[in-house]
């Protein structure tokens, strides 16, 4: 479960603003505040089933955004390159910088 929580939180970092305010609130309460479905339902004056459905639909939307835009994947690729930069010198650094620039151009 922790791995999924980390994954959804990272997806939220990149795509949260593309969700409705209700979806944002429910996912924030569930994944960032670690509230149970029952607690969220009570807090939002809604049913357990409705909250569950909102979470599942919202997760699916986040995954679709990532599938289409790939921002998290590119984030991971950049981090790997940054880690390599820390271990190399000179020409290798120049090559890694070119790779970073290439990835960033793809995002535009």
Secondary structure, 3 states (H helix, E strand, C coil): CHHHHHHHHHHHHHHHHHCCHHHHHHHHHHHHCCCCHHHHHHHCCCCHHHHHHHHHHHHHHHHHHHHHHCHHHHHHHHHHHHHHHCCCCCHHHHHHHHHHHHHHHHHC
